[in-house]
Structures are given as C-alpha cells and as structure tokens.
Amino acid sequence: MSAVKEDISKVVAELNEKKRILSSLKEERDKISKEIDDINKKMDEVSNSIKQLNQQITEKYNELDSYNAKSRRMAEQSRQENITRMGENEKEILEKKRKDVEEKLKQKKRLTFEELYILYGDVDRNNGKDNSNIH
C-alpha cells in the first residue's frame, strides 16, 4: 500500500509539474500572441501610411501634369503672340518700304527688282499663295 501511495505521489508530482509547464507555455503563448497582434497593428498603420503617401504622390503628379500643360499652353500662346508681333512688324516695315518706293516712282527714279517686287508683288506670305515666280 505504501508503494502504491508512493507511486500516486510521484504521479501527482509529475502531474503538478506538467500543469506548471503547461501553464508556463500558455503564458508564453499569450505573450507571443499579444506581440503578434501589436506587430499586425503596426503593419496596418504603416500600410495605411504608405497608401496615403501613394495617394499624395499621385495627386502631386496630377498637379504637376496640370502645371506642365498650362506651361505648354502659355509657351505656345507666347510663341503665337511673338509670331503675330513679328508679322505686324514686318508689315509695318513693308508698308514703309512700299511708301518709299512709291515716292521714288513719283520722282521717276529707277527701281530695283526688289523695289518692283515690293511695289507690285504679293509679298504677304501668310495668304497661302506661291509668289516665287516673281523672282
């Protein structure tokens, strides 16, 4: 009977040791589980931050594209205005030369071919006519 009591005591001691080990492993499991949850939350926060940054980058790219398009339009408009101004300057110079040639013609002076061209030729290059046969 004493041997059975001793065996029961050993089994109870082993059982208590196993319960203690099991309890220790459960605590470690809970601790690791909590750490994993914290890491998952941090990963979600970082992921959301990355999404927001990507959205901001996309918005900035769109804004930059808008500014580039506006800049191209303004450059084209400026170029067109410069062409128009140059055309107006050329017309003014041509009219002045034409008046000078008319005065020279009234004074019955000789005219060069260029002066005849200014006086009688269609020198407006913007009308689409080919005036190259006058030369």
ZIURDA-V772372 format. One record per residue. RES is the residue in three letters. BURIAL is # if it has 24 or more other ideal C-beta (glycine too) atoms within 12 Angstrom, else .. Layout:
res: [RES | RES]
burial: [BURIAL | BURIAL]
This chain:
res: [MET | SER | ALA | VAL | LYS | GLU | ASP | ILE | SER | LYS | VAL | VAL | ALA | GLU | LEU | ASN | GLU | LYS | LYS | ARG | ILE | LEU | SER | SER | LEU | LYS | GLU | GLU | ARG | ASP | LYS | ILE | SER | LYS | GLU | ILE | ASP | ASP | ILE | ASN | LYS | LYS | MET | ASP | GLU | VAL | SER | ASN | SER | ILE | LYS | GLN | LEU | ASN | GLN | GLN | ILE | THR | GLU | LYS | TYR | ASN | GLU | LEU | ASP | SER | TYR | ASN | ALA | LYS | SER | ARG | ARG | MET | ALA | GLU | GLN | SER | ARG | GLN | GLU | ASN | ILE | THR | ARG | MET | GLY | GLU | ASN | GLU | LYS | GLU | ILE | LEU | GLU | LYS | LYS | ARG | LYS | ASP | VAL | GLU | GLU | LYS | LEU | LYS | GLN | LYS | LYS | ARG | LEU | THR | PHE | GLU | GLU | LEU | TYR | ILE | LEU | TYR | GLY | ASP | VAL | ASP | ARG | ASN | ASN | GLY | LYS | ASP | ASN | SER | ASN | ILE | HIS]
burial: [. | . | . | . | . | . | . | . | . | . | . | . | . | . | . | . | . | . | . | . | . | . | . | . | . | . | . | . | . | . | . | . | . | . | . | . | . | . | . | . | . | . | . | . | . | . | . | . | . | . | . | . | . | . | . | . | . | . | . | . | . | . | . | . | . | . | . | . | . | . | . | . | . | . | . | . | . | . | . | . | . | . | . | . | . | . | . | . | . | . | . | . | . | # | . | . | # | # | . | . | # | . | . | . | . | . | . | . | . | . | . | . | . | . | . | . | . | # | # | . | . | . | # | . | . | . | . | . | . | . | . | . | . | . | .]
